[in-house]
Amino acid sequence: MVTKGMRVGKYELGRTLGEGNSAKVKLATDTVSGQSFAVKIIDKSSIKRLNVSFQIKREIRTLKVLKHPNIVRLHEVLASKTKIYMVLECVTGGDLFDRIVSKGKLSETEGRTLFQQLIDGVSYCHNKGVFHRDLKLENVLLDAKGHIKITDFGICALPQHFRVLICQISLTYLRQHYMNLHVQHFLGAL
C-alpha cells in the first residue's frame, strides 16, 4: 500500500489523483526542485494477475519517445520489488470530459483551439508511428493554461504491431487470390 507522505526516490507522494484496474496516480513533489509531478504507481502483482506486462512496457517505451507539447511527458521510471513508478508531467486542469460536462458546451473558438491541439498531438504520434487506440475525452487532459495533454498510451500500437498485421492480411489476401486463380484455372479446364 502506498500512503500519503511516503517517499519514492526523490519524490514525496501526496493525494490520489486517480485510480484504475492496475494503477493508482498520486500527486508527488520533487523534494530537490519542489516541482510537482504525477506518479503512476503500478503494482507488480496486478501486472501478473491481469497479464498486462507487455502493455506497461509498451507504454513506457512509447512515452520515452514522444516529446510534444500536447502529450503528457514521462520524466523517469523507478521500481521497487513490488511496484513500478512512472513519474509523469503533472497536469492539473482535469480531463476534457469533465470540462465539457461542467461547462455544458464549449464556445466555437475554444472548441476549435482544443481540437487543433488534439489534432497536433495525434498527428505527431502518427508521424512517430504510434497509434493511441484509446483516445477518448477522459484520456485528454487539460493543463493549468487550458492546453491539451494526451495521456494513457497503455494500449497504443507501435509500427511493428502493424507490420505483423499487414503481413497477415497480405498473406491471407494472396492465399485467397491464388486460390481463386487455381479454382478459375481448374474450372476453365472443365
C-alpha positions in Angstrom: 0.0 0.0 0.0 1.2 3.5 -0.9 0.5 6.1 1.7 0.4 9.9 1.6 3.8 11.4 2.7 5.7 8.3 1.5 8.9 8.9 -0.4 9.9 7.2 -3.7 13.4 8.2 -4.8 13.4 12.0 -4.5 9.6 12.3 -4.7 7.2 12.7 -1.8 3.8 11.3 -2.6 0.7 13.2 -1.9 -3.1 12.8 -2.5 -4.5 10.3 -5.0 -5.4 11.9 -8.4 -6.9 8.8 -10.0 -7.2 5.1 -9.8 -7.6 2.3 -12.4 -7.6 -1.5 -12.6 -3.8 -1.9 -12.2 -2.6 1.5 -11.2 -3.1 4.5 -8.9 -1.9 8.0 -9.8 -0.7 10.3 -7.0 0.4 13.8 -6.8 4.1 14.0 -6.0 6.7 16.7 -5.2 10.3 16.5 -6.2 12.0 17.2 -2.8 15.0 18.7 -4.6 13.4 21.1 -7.0 9.9 21.5 -5.4 8.3 20.7 -8.8 5.0 18.8 -8.9 4.6 15.5 -10.8 2.0 12.8 -11.2 3.3 9.4 -10.3 1.5 6.4 -11.8 2.0 3.5 -9.3 1.6 0.1 -10.8 1.5 -3.0 -8.5 3.7 -5.7 -10.0 1.3 -8.4 -8.7 -1.5 -6.7 -10.6 0.6 -6.8 -13.8 1.0 -10.5 -13.4 -2.6 -11.2 -12.4 -4.1 -9.0 -15.2 -1.4 -10.2 -17.7 -0.5 -6.6 -18.8 3.3 -6.7 -18.5 3.6 -6.1 -22.3 1.2 -3.1 -22.1 3.2 -1.4 -19.3 6.5 -1.9 -21.1 5.0 -0.6 -24.4 3.5 2.5 -22.6 6.9 3.3 -21.1 8.8 2.7 -24.4 6.2 4.9 -26.2 6.3 7.8 -23.7 10.1 7.8 -23.7 10.0 8.6 -27.5 7.1 11.1 -27.5 8.2 14.7 -26.8 5.3 17.1 -27.8 3.6 19.9 -26.0 0.2 18.1 -26.3 1.4 14.8 -24.9 2.0 14.1 -21.3 5.7 13.7 -20.7 7.4 10.8 -18.9 10.2 12.1 -16.7 11.5 8.9 -15.3 10.7 5.3 -14.2 11.5 3.9 -10.8 10.9 0.5 -9.4 10.9 -1.4 -6.2 10.4 -5.1 -5.5 6.6 -4.7 -5.6 5.9 -1.6 -7.6 6.7 0.4 -10.8 6.6 4.2 -10.5 6.1 6.2 -13.7 6.9 9.9 -13.0 4.8 11.9 -15.3 4.2 15.6 -16.1 1.6 16.9 -13.6 -1.5 18.1 -15.5 -3.8 19.9 -13.1 -6.8 21.1 -15.2 -8.8 17.8 -15.2 -9.9 15.9 -18.3 -11.8 17.1 -21.4 -14.9 15.1 -20.4 -15.3 16.8 -17.1 -14.6 20.2 -18.7 -17.4 19.7 -21.3 -19.8 18.3 -18.6 -19.2 21.3 -16.3 -19.4 23.9 -19.0 -22.3 22.4 -20.9 -20.7 23.2 -24.2 -17.6 24.9 -25.4 -17.5 28.1 -27.4 -16.7 27.7 -31.1 -13.3 29.4 -30.5 -12.4 27.3 -27.5 -13.6 24.1 -29.3 -11.5 24.9 -32.4 -8.4 25.7 -30.3 -8.7 22.4 -28.3 -9.4 20.4 -31.4 -6.4 21.9 -33.2 -4.2 20.9 -30.2 -5.7 17.4 -30.2 -5.0 17.1 -34.0 -1.4 18.3 -33.5 -0.8 15.7 -30.8 -2.4 12.9 -32.7 -0.6 13.8 -35.9 2.7 13.9 -34.1 2.0 10.4 -32.7 1.1 9.1 -36.1 4.3 10.6 -37.6 6.3 8.7 -35.0 4.4 5.5 -35.8 2.3 5.5 -32.6 -1.4 4.8 -32.7 -3.2 5.6 -29.4 -6.2 3.3 -29.9 -7.9 4.6 -26.7 -8.4 8.2 -27.5 -11.4 9.4 -25.5 -12.3 12.6 -23.6 -11.1 11.0 -20.3 -7.6 10.5 -21.8 -7.3 14.1 -23.0 -6.2 16.2 -20.0 -6.0 20.0 -19.7 -3.1 21.8 -18.1 -3.5 25.0 -15.9 -3.4 27.2 -19.1 -6.1 25.1 -20.8 -3.8 23.3 -23.2 -4.5 19.7 -24.2 -2.3 16.8 -23.0 -2.9 13.4 -24.4 -2.4 10.6 -21.9 -2.8 6.8 -21.3 -0.8 5.1 -24.0 -1.3 1.7 -22.4 -3.0 0.0 -25.4 -1.3 2.0 -28.2 0.1 0.3 -31.2 3.6 0.7 -32.5 4.8 0.2 -36.1 6.0 -3.4 -35.6 2.4 -4.4 -34.5 1.0 -3.0 -37.7 3.7 -4.6 -39.8 2.7 -8.0 -38.5 -1.0 -7.3 -39.0 -0.4 -6.0 -42.6 1.7 -9.1 -43.4 -1.0 -11.4 -42.1 -3.7 -9.5 -44.1 -1.5 -9.6 -47.2 -0.8 -13.3 -46.9 -4.5 -14.0 -46.4 -5.3 -11.9 -49.4 -2.6 -13.6 -51.5 -3.7 -17.1 -50.5 -7.2 -16.2 -51.4 -6.1 -14.6 -54.7 -4.0 -17.5 -55.7 -6.7 -20.0 -54.6 -9.2 -18.1 -56.8 -6.8 -18.3 -59.7 -6.4 -22.1 -59.2 -10.1 -22.6 -59.0 -10.7 -20.4 -62.1 -7.9 -22.4 -63.9 -9.5 -25.7 -62.9 -13.0 -24.6 -63.8 -11.7 -23.3 -67.2 -10.2 -26.8 -67.9 -13.6 -28.4 -67.4 
